[in-house]
Amino acid sequence: MNTVALEPDRAVTAAAAASREWAEAAPTARAHALEAVADALETERTELVALADAETHLGVPRLNGELSRTTFQLRLFADQVRTGEFLDVRIDRPDQQWPTGPRPELRRYRTAIGPILVFTASNFPFAFSVAGGDTASAWAAGCPVVVKAHPGHPELSRRTAEIIQKALAQVDAPAGVFAMIEGQQAGIDALRHPALRAATFTGSERGGLALARIAGERPQPIPFYGEMGSVNPVVVTPAAAHARGAEIAAGYVGSLTQGAGQFCTNPGLLFVPVGDGLVDEIVRVLSEVPAAPMLGDWISDAYVDGARRLAGRPGTRTLVWPDDEASAAPRLLTTDLASFAADIETAAEECFGPLGLVVTYERLEDLAEAVAALPGQLTASLHGEPGETAGLAVLTAALAERSGRVLWNEWPTGVAVTHAMQHGGPFPATTAPTTTSVGTAAIERFLRPVAYQSWPQPLLPPPLRDDNPWGVPQRVRE
């Protein structure tokens, strides 16, 4: 019997009850809790990785790396909490001579928004799951978290939740700072709970939009941070194709098939010049990559169906296709730029898995218009040569306009957990293009600004007081 998951009403109600205490906890206390969870996960590494491998088939090396990423980001957010920079404290002293009229004393900072619901992902059972980046960044902001476990790895989710609950209890974190729920209806009920203040999601566009509608149609709408679909276009210039064709082909195939293509940053769309033999080299390399097990039958079936739909588009040819139609083996399609542009909405649909669509073009200058018409993307990449950068400004601008992260001569799979990372992009890549779900800026999703005007010192939150008991940075204007 599952004794870890709670009923949604109980979970959100407990989170709401813990909200004020957790938001008002000193940064050192929240940081200590984040580190305690990281330490506990490391202690149970062997068991957790074995559970994850049994349920996801992602392999022990990959899962060990992902667990290391998960504990690292917990500790990175702990470091961020200790600095207090995320509070963005601003203090304006009274000024009777202020140009727009006498300025009162104003003290502004960012505080926790309240209970957060996290819908976990299937393809990253650690880093985007129960103890993943959304959970870590919400805790860091001072928000209790209710996690909706993914059905693709239920036993791992339950065990992770047990470890978290024990670790938080040992550092005396308030009851209700963490809870887990299971089941589709439980997730919907929690999303509708009046005490909930925001939700995050990583998954399909269809699922994300359905949940976003629920969040927006509540009597009190709440922010919904959904990371959904992306084909992550890659452009190869004629000079790059000529100079580094074999290297580009190998890099593309490696990125396309990494993790059986089950990455939201999978480069599913590749623009290459006609000729130069690059497409032939990609076909040769990709044909040697065997099928890899996917996360589950529901993923592989959707992959095969999506590949068939894309292959049936007018003007599309198959270059690499398995004899077994039901196989999850890599697939490669090709079309020309005119055919792609004529039906760009369908052609640019994400097919979650190791499928690539190669679009051939005659003139590089024709690409900017096609790129500008793409739906929003998480990433966009450009492979070129140093000597041609002067002629790539317009294309670079178009790629940046349609994506959250642009890469030069690199591949998009692999999202570093760091301070300057942006993992988000224009709709439909995400529902909130001004935010990121990876990196320390992810904390900003769960904060809201509050200004205190002419307030007595004893009643101010600690970060806004003149004695600054938390020792956080204060930007003071006399």
C-alpha positions in Angstrom: 0.0 0.0 0.0 1.3 3.4 -0.9 1.6 5.5 2.3 3.8 8.3 0.8 1.3 10.1 -1.5 -1.3 12.3 0.1 -4.8 13.4 -1.1 -4.5 16.6 -3.0 -6.7 18.7 -0.6 -4.6 17.5 2.4 -1.3 18.2 0.6 -2.2 21.7 -0.6 -3.8 22.6 2.7 -0.7 21.5 4.6 1.5 23.5 2.2 -0.6 26.6 2.8 -0.3 26.2 6.5 3.5 26.0 6.2 3.8 28.9 3.8 4.4 31.8 6.2 6.8 30.0 8.4 8.9 28.7 5.5 8.9 32.1 3.7 10.0 33.8 6.9 12.7 31.3 7.7 16.2 32.7 7.6 18.2 32.0 4.4 20.6 29.8 6.4 17.7 27.6 7.5 16.3 27.1 3.9 19.9 26.5 2.6 20.5 23.9 5.3 17.3 22.1 4.3 18.3 22.0 0.6 21.7 20.6 1.5 20.1 18.0 3.8 18.0 16.7 0.9 21.0 16.6 -1.4 23.0 14.7 1.2 20.2 12.2 1.8 19.8 11.5 -1.9 23.6 10.9 -2.3 23.5 8.5 0.6 20.8 6.4 -1.2 22.4 6.8 -4.6 22.8 3.1 -5.4 19.2 2.2 -4.5 17.8 5.2 -6.3 19.7 4.6 -9.5 18.7 1.0 -9.6 15.0 1.9 -9.2 15.3 4.5 -11.9 17.0 2.2 -14.3 14.3 -0.5 -13.8 11.5 1.9 -14.5 13.0 4.1 -17.3 15.7 2.0 -19.1 17.9 5.0 -19.3 21.0 3.2 -18.1 23.1 3.4 -14.9 25.8 5.8 -16.3 23.2 8.3 -17.5 21.2 8.0 -14.3 24.2 8.4 -12.0 25.1 11.6 -13.9 21.5 12.9 -13.6 21.4 12.2 -9.9 24.7 14.2 -9.5 23.1 17.0 -11.5 20.1 16.9 -9.1 22.1 17.1 -5.9 24.4 19.8 -7.4 21.4 22.0 -8.3 20.0 21.6 -4.7 23.4 22.8 -3.4 23.6 25.5 -5.9 20.3 26.9 -4.8 21.4 26.6 -1.2 24.3 28.9 -2.1 22.0 31.3 -3.8 19.7 31.5 -0.8 22.6 32.2 1.5 23.6 35.3 -0.6 20.2 36.8 -0.4 20.6 38.5 -3.8 17.3 37.0 -5.0 15.4 39.1 -2.5 16.4 42.2 -4.6 16.1 44.5 -1.6 15.7 48.2 -2.5 15.4 51.0 0.0 14.5 54.6 -0.9 15.0 57.1 1.9 12.5 60.0 2.2 13.3 62.8 -0.1 11.3 66.1 0.0 13.1 67.4 -3.1 12.2 64.4 -5.4 11.4 65.8 -8.9 7.9 64.3 -9.0 7.0 65.4 -5.5 8.0 64.4 -2.0 9.2 60.8 -1.9 8.1 58.7 1.1 10.3 56.0 2.6 9.9 52.9 0.4 11.4 49.5 1.1 10.9 46.8 -1.5 11.8 43.2 -1.7 10.7 39.9 -3.2 9.0 37.3 -1.1 7.7 33.8 -1.6 4.5 33.6 -3.7 3.0 30.6 -1.7 2.4 26.9 -2.3 3.6 25.5 -5.6 2.4 22.5 -7.6 5.1 20.7 -9.6 4.1 18.3 -12.4 7.2 16.1 -12.9 8.6 14.9 -16.2 9.0 11.4 -17.6 12.4 11.7 -19.3 14.4 13.0 -16.4 13.4 10.9 -13.4 15.8 12.9 -11.1 16.5 16.3 -12.5 13.0 17.2 -13.5 11.2 15.0 -11.0 10.4 14.8 -7.3 13.6 16.5 -6.1 14.3 18.3 -9.4 15.0 21.9 -10.4 11.4 23.1 -9.9 11.2 21.7 -6.4 14.7 23.1 -5.5 14.0 26.6 -6.9 10.6 26.8 -5.2 12.0 25.7 -1.8 14.8 28.3 -2.3 12.3 31.0 -2.8 10.5 30.0 0.4 7.6 28.2 -1.2 6.3 24.8 0.0 6.0 22.3 -2.8 3.4 19.7 -3.7 4.8 17.3 -6.3 2.6 15.4 -8.7 4.6 12.2 -9.4 4.9 11.0 -13.0 3.4 7.5 -13.7 6.4 6.5 -15.7 8.5 6.0 -12.5 6.2 5.6 -9.5 8.4 3.5 -7.3 11.3 5.8 -7.7 9.1 8.8 -7.0 7.8 7.2 -3.8 11.2 6.3 -2.6 12.5 9.8 -3.4 9.6 11.3 -1.5 10.4 9.2 1.6 14.0 10.3 1.6 13.0 13.9 1.2 10.4 13.7 4.0 12.9 12.2 6.4 15.7 14.7 5.5 13.4 17.7 6.0 12.1 16.3 9.3 15.7 15.9 10.6 16.4 19.6 10.0 13.1 20.7 11.6 11.6 22.1 8.4 7.9 23.0 8.8 5.5 20.2 8.2 3.9 20.8 4.8 7.0 22.1 3.1 6.9 19.0 0.9 4.2 16.5 -0.1 3.6 14.2 -3.1 0.4 13.3 -4.8 -0.2 10.6 -7.5 -2.7 10.3 -10.4 -4.0 12.5 -13.1 -7.2 13.6 -11.3 -5.2 14.3 -8.1 -3.0 16.7 -10.2 -6.1 18.5 -11.6 -7.7 18.7 -8.2 -4.5 20.2 -6.7 -4.2 22.7 -9.6 -7.8 23.9 -8.8 -7.2 24.2 -5.0 -7.8 27.7 -3.9 -4.7 27.8 -1.7 -2.4 27.0 -4.6 -0.3 30.0 -5.9 1.5 28.7 -9.0 2.3 25.5 -10.9 5.1 24.1 -13.1 5.0 21.5 -15.8 7.4 19.7 -18.1 6.0 17.5 -20.8 3.9 17.5 -24.0 2.3 20.6 -25.6 -1.1 18.9 -25.4 -0.8 18.1 -21.7 0.7 21.5 -20.8 -2.0 23.5 -22.6 -4.7 21.5 -20.9 -3.3 22.3 -17.5 -2.6 25.9 -18.4 -6.3 26.4 -19.3 -7.3 25.0 -15.9 -4.8 27.4 -14.1 -6.1 30.3 -16.1 -9.8 29.5 -15.7 -9.7 29.2 -11.9 -11.8 31.8 -9.9 -8.4 33.1 -8.9 -6.0 32.4 -11.9 -2.5 31.5 -11.0 0.8 31.6 -12.9 1.5 28.4 -14.9 5.0 27.7 -16.0 4.8 25.0 -18.7 7.8 23.8 -20.6 6.3 21.9 -23.6 7.6 21.2 -27.1 10.5 22.2 -29.3 12.3 21.0 -32.4 15.4 23.1 -31.7 16.4 24.2 -35.2 20.0 23.9 -36.3 21.4 25.8 -39.3 24.5 24.8 -41.1 26.1 27.3 -43.4 27.7 26.3 -46.8 31.1 27.2 -45.5 30.7 25.0 -42.3 29.3 22.1 -44.3 32.3 22.3 -46.7 34.9 22.7 -43.9 33.6 20.3 -41.3 31.1 18.0 -42.9 32.1 14.8 -41.2 32.4 16.5 -37.8 29.0 18.1 -38.1 27.4 14.9 -39.2 28.8 13.0 -36.2 27.8 15.7 -33.8 24.3 15.9 -35.2 23.7 12.2 -35.0 25.1 12.0 -31.5 22.8 14.8 -30.3 19.8 13.5 -32.2 20.0 10.0 -30.7 21.3 10.9 -27.2 19.0 9.2 -24.7 17.0 7.7 -27.5 16.1 11.2 -28.6 14.1 11.8 -25.4 15.4 15.3 -24.7 13.4 18.5 -24.9 16.5 20.0 -26.6 16.7 17.2 -29.2 17.7 18.9 -32.6 14.8 17.6 -34.6 15.1 20.2 -37.4 18.3 20.7 -39.5 18.8 23.2 -42.3 21.7 22.3 -44.6 22.9 23.5 -48.0 22.2 21.4 -51.1 25.2 19.4 -52.1 28.6 19.0 -50.3 27.7 15.5 -49.3 26.6 16.4 -45.7 23.2 14.7 -45.9 24.8 11.5 -47.3 27.3 11.5 -44.4 24.5 12.0 -41.9 22.6 9.1 -43.4 25.7 6.9 -43.2 26.3 7.7 -39.6 22.7 7.5 -38.5 22.1 4.2 -40.2 24.7 2.6 -37.9 22.9 3.7 -34.7 20.7 0.8 -33.3 17.3 1.2 -31.7 17.5 2.1 -28.0 14.8 1.3 -25.4 12.5 4.2 -24.7 10.9 5.2 -21.5 7.8 3.2 -22.1 5.4 1.9 -24.7 3.3 5.1 -24.6 6.5 7.0 -25.6 7.6 4.7 -28.4 4.1 4.3 -29.8 3.7 8.1 -30.0 7.2 8.4 -31.6 6.3 5.9 -34.3 2.9 7.6 -35.0 4.5 11.0 -35.1 7.2 9.8 -37.5 4.6 8.4 -39.9 2.7 11.6 -39.9 5.7 13.7 -40.7 6.9 11.2 -43.4 3.5 11.5 -45.1 3.8 15.3 -45.6 3.9 16.4 -49.3 7.4 16.8 -50.5 9.0 14.7 -47.8 11.2 11.7 -48.4 12.6 9.1 -46.0 16.3 8.8 -45.8 16.7 6.4 -42.8 13.8 4.2 -41.9 13.7 0.8 -40.1 12.3 -2.3 -41.8 10.2 -2.9 -38.7 7.6 -0.1 -38.7 7.0 -0.4 -35.0 10.7 -0.1 -34.1 11.9 2.9 -32.0 15.0 3.0 -34.2 16.3 6.4 -35.5 14.6 7.9 -38.5 15.6 10.7 -40.9 13.4 12.6 -43.3 14.2 15.3 -45.8 12.4 18.1 -47.6 13.3 21.2 -49.5 12.9 24.7 -48.1 9.9 25.6 -50.3 8.0 22.5 -49.2 8.9 23.1 -45.6 7.8 26.8 -45.7 4.5 25.9 -47.4 3.4 23.8 -44.3 5.7 25.1 -41.6 3.3 24.6 -38.7 2.9 20.8 -39.4 6.5 20.3 -40.5 7.9 21.9 -37.3 5.9 19.7 -34.9 7.9 18.0 -32.3 8.3 14.2 -32.7 9.6 13.1 -29.3 12.3 10.6 -30.1 15.3 10.1 -32.5 13.7 11.6 -35.6 15.3 14.3 -37.6 14.0 16.4 -40.5 16.6 17.7 -42.8 15.6 20.8 -44.8 17.8 21.6 -47.8 18.2 25.2 -49.0 19.8 26.8 -52.1 20.7 30.3 -50.6 21.6 31.0 -47.0 19.8 34.4 -47.2 16.5 32.7 -47.7 16.6 31.0 -44.3 15.9 34.0 -42.1 12.3 34.3 -43.3 11.7 30.6 -42.7 13.3 30.7 -39.2 11.2 33.8 -38.4 8.0 31.8 -39.1 8.9 28.9 -36.8 6.9 28.5 -33.6 8.8 29.3 -30.4 11.7 27.1 -29.5 13.8 26.3 -26.5 17.1 26.5 -28.5 18.4 27.4 -31.9 21.9 26.6 -33.2 24.1 28.0 -36.0 27.1 26.2 -37.4 29.3 28.6 -39.3 32.9 29.6 -39.9 34.6 32.5 -38.2 35.3 34.3 -41.4 31.6 34.6 -42.3 30.2 36.1 -39.1 29.7 39.5 -40.7 27.0 38.0 -43.1 25.1 36.1 -40.4 23.7 39.0 -38.3 20.1 38.8 -39.8 20.0 35.0 -39.4 21.3 35.3 -35.8 18.6 37.8 -35.0 15.9 35.6 -36.4 17.2 32.6 -34.4 17.3 34.6 -31.2 13.8 36.0 -31.9 12.3 32.5 -31.9 14.3 30.8 -29.1 15.5 31.1 -25.5 19.1 30.0 -26.1 21.2 30.3 -29.2 24.3 28.2 -29.8 27.3 28.8 -32.0 29.0 25.6 -33.4 27.6 23.5 -30.6 24.7 21.1 -30.1 21.7 21.8 -27.9 21.4 18.6 -25.9 22.8 19.2 -22.4 21.5 22.1 -20.4 24.1 23.4 -17.9 22.9 24.2 -14.4 24.4 27.6 -13.9 23.7 31.3 -13.3 23.4 32.5 -16.9 21.4 29.5 -18.3 18.1 30.2 -20.0 15.9 27.2 -20.5 12.6 28.5 -21.9 11.5 30.3 -25.0 8.5 31.8 -26.9 5.2 29.9 -27.0 4.7 27.0 -27.5 8.1 26.0 -26.2 6.8 27.5 -22.9 3.8 29.2 -21.5 6.0 31.9 -19.8 8.8 33.0 -22.1 10.2 35.5 -19.6 11.3 32.7 -17.2 13.7 29.8 -17.1 13.2 26.4 -15.5 17.0 25.7 -15.3 19.7 27.7 -13.6 19.6 30.0 -10.6 17.2 32.5 -12.3 14.5 29.8 -12.0 13.9 31.0 -8.5 12.3 34.2 -9.9 9.2 32.3 -10.9 8.2 31.9 -7.3 8.7 35.4 -5.9 6.5 38.4 -5.8 7.5 42.0 -5.0 6.1 43.8 -1.9 6.9 47.4 -1.0 6.5 48.8 2.6 5.9 52.5 2.7 6.8 54.5 5.9 6.6 51.3 8.0 8.0 51.1 11.6 11.3 49.1 11.8 10.0 46.4 14.2 7.3 45.4 11.8 9.4 45.2 8.7 10.6 41.8 7.3 14.2 41.1 8.4 15.7 41.9 4.9 14.2 45.4 4.9 15.4 46.5 8.4 18.2 48.9 8.9 20.0 46.4 11.2 19.7 43.8 8.4 19.7 40.7 10.6 20.0 38.3 7.6 23.0 40.2 6.2 21.5 40.3 2.7 22.5 42.9 0.0 20.5 46.1 0.3 20.4 48.7 -2.4 19.9 52.0 -0.5 19.2 55.4 -2.2 19.5 58.4 0.1 
